[in-house]
Amino acid sequence: MSQAAHKQKKTKSKSLVKSDIQPQNAKEHTSSFIMSWSCKHEQKKRKIRIQHTGETSVKYVGLQLWNASFLLCDHLLSNPSIVENKVILELGCGLGFNAIILAKCLSIKHIFATDNVASVLTQCKKNIELNKLNDKKNNKISARWLDWSRGNELLSKLTEKQFCVGNDHHWTKKDNQIVSLNDQKIDIIIGSEVIYDHKTSDILFDFICDIFRKYPDIIILLSNEKRLIFNEMTLVDEFYGYEQFIKNIQTCGNITLLDPTKSKSQTVKKIELVKIDWTNIPQTSQYERHKYLELIMLKLV
Ligand SMILES: C[S@@+](CC[C@H](N)C(=O)[O-])C[C@H]1O[C@@H](n2cnc3c(N)ncnc32)[C@H](O)[C@@H]1O
């Protein structure tokens, strides 16, 4: 991680719960990251530039850089087949770091980097341009508005106006073709640092259940940095939001699937949570790895 990014690191955990600095007051930085990894015995290197903010209020956390996204990218760069030729949906994309790396370093078909904060998506688009990935004809990355709390309506109606904030981040007819909405053709879902308080944790859990109902075969890859915080209600230290998310998956993760060809026919499947051991995954850029980083895969079994 660059010096600028290191400086951010000191403040970022705090900012999730305390700071109330709005983006217009916060300082912007541009950091460069050299991603270095090996692919089929060949050493590869790419430079990524990301414009990001220092401290922010919780609403604008997406404008900061987060360690968990580095870990997710390491995993995908080491296992490119997970995303090769795939249509990827990224949840809570923030600055677009993951999406830019996938579009620049790997042979993906397309990635939709989504978020529900318009200024975050605007910054994501700036970063896409900064990395020269905004080629209109052959672009592999789109920044789009998507709010997990609209989960029920998801995907069948993405291109309708109610899913947009302003004109800049709306889903288009072309997106519709890429995703082949009728065939429900999103291959994989990713997200980093998207579980960080009780509210987002619950909304995300409900949304993930909706996704599995629509896409029973999908794989969801999430990375997170667990934060130990004293809970004033229960008087115990807990991993804020994250423990609740894991508990929800383990205790309420039963998904009822209806068979569209047979009325009244249904099967119940369970969300399986697999913790991925990342200790042997090569580190492709400089950032701090520590025991509070987690990489998980969710799928229906
Ligand atoms: C801590 S940031 C992580 C950003 C990025 N994934 C990263 O790792 O750098 C969490 C992101 O989730 C987004 N988010 C939070 N709640 C959301 C919701 N209900 N729908 C969509 N995005 C949401 C935030 O706007 C923010 O960009």
PDBQT file of the ligand as one rigid body, heavy atoms in Angstrom, charges set to zero:
ROOT
HETATM    1  C1  LIG A 401     -16.801  -0.099   3.512  1.00  0.00    +0.000 C 
HETATM    2  S1  LIG A 401     -17.313   0.278   1.879  1.00  0.00    +0.000 S 
HETATM    3  C2  LIG A 401     -16.415  -0.904   0.930  1.00  0.00    +0.000 C 
HETATM    4  C3  LIG A 401     -16.184  -0.447  -0.477  1.00  0.00    +0.000 C 
HETATM    5  C4  LIG A 401     -15.393  -1.407  -1.353  1.00  0.00    +0.000 C 
HETATM    6  N1  LIG A 401     -16.090  -2.651  -1.560  1.00  0.00    +0.000 N 
HETATM    7  C5  LIG A 401     -14.022  -1.665  -0.788  1.00  0.00    +0.000 C 
HETATM    8  O1  LIG A 401     -13.760  -2.755  -0.295  1.00  0.00    +0.000 OA
HETATM    9  O2  LIG A 401     -13.178  -0.760  -0.836  1.00  0.00    +0.000 OA
HETATM   10  C6  LIG A 401     -18.984  -0.382   1.815  1.00  0.00    +0.000 C 
HETATM   11  C7  LIG A 401     -19.713  -0.054   0.542  1.00  0.00    +0.000 C 
HETATM   12  O3  LIG A 401     -21.004  -0.662   0.568  1.00  0.00    +0.000 OA
HETATM   13  C8  LIG A 401     -21.963   0.284   0.083  1.00  0.00    +0.000 C 
HETATM   14  N2  LIG A 401     -23.295  -0.023   0.652  1.00  0.00    +0.000 N 
HETATM   15  C9  LIG A 401     -23.696   0.045   1.934  1.00  0.00    +0.000 A 
HETATM   16  N3  LIG A 401     -24.999  -0.256   2.053  1.00  0.00    +0.000 NA
HETATM   17  C10 LIG A 401     -25.444  -0.527   0.791  1.00  0.00    +0.000 A 
HETATM   18  C11 LIG A 401     -26.716  -0.883   0.252  1.00  0.00    +0.000 A 
HETATM   19  N4  LIG A 401     -27.793  -1.018   1.024  1.00  0.00    +0.000 N 
HETATM   20  N5  LIG A 401     -26.798  -1.084  -1.082  1.00  0.00    +0.000 NA
HETATM   21  C12 LIG A 401     -25.708  -0.954  -1.871  1.00  0.00    +0.000 A 
HETATM   22  N6  LIG A 401     -24.481  -0.605  -1.429  1.00  0.00    +0.000 NA
HETATM   23  C13 LIG A 401     -24.354  -0.381  -0.097  1.00  0.00    +0.000 A 
HETATM   24  C14 LIG A 401     -21.425   1.624   0.592  1.00  0.00    +0.000 C 
HETATM   25  O4  LIG A 401     -21.951   2.730  -0.097  1.00  0.00    +0.000 OA
HETATM   26  C15 LIG A 401     -19.930   1.443   0.377  1.00  0.00    +0.000 C 
HETATM   27  O5  LIG A 401     -19.521   1.840  -0.889  1.00  0.00    +0.000 OA
ENDROOT
TORSDOF 0
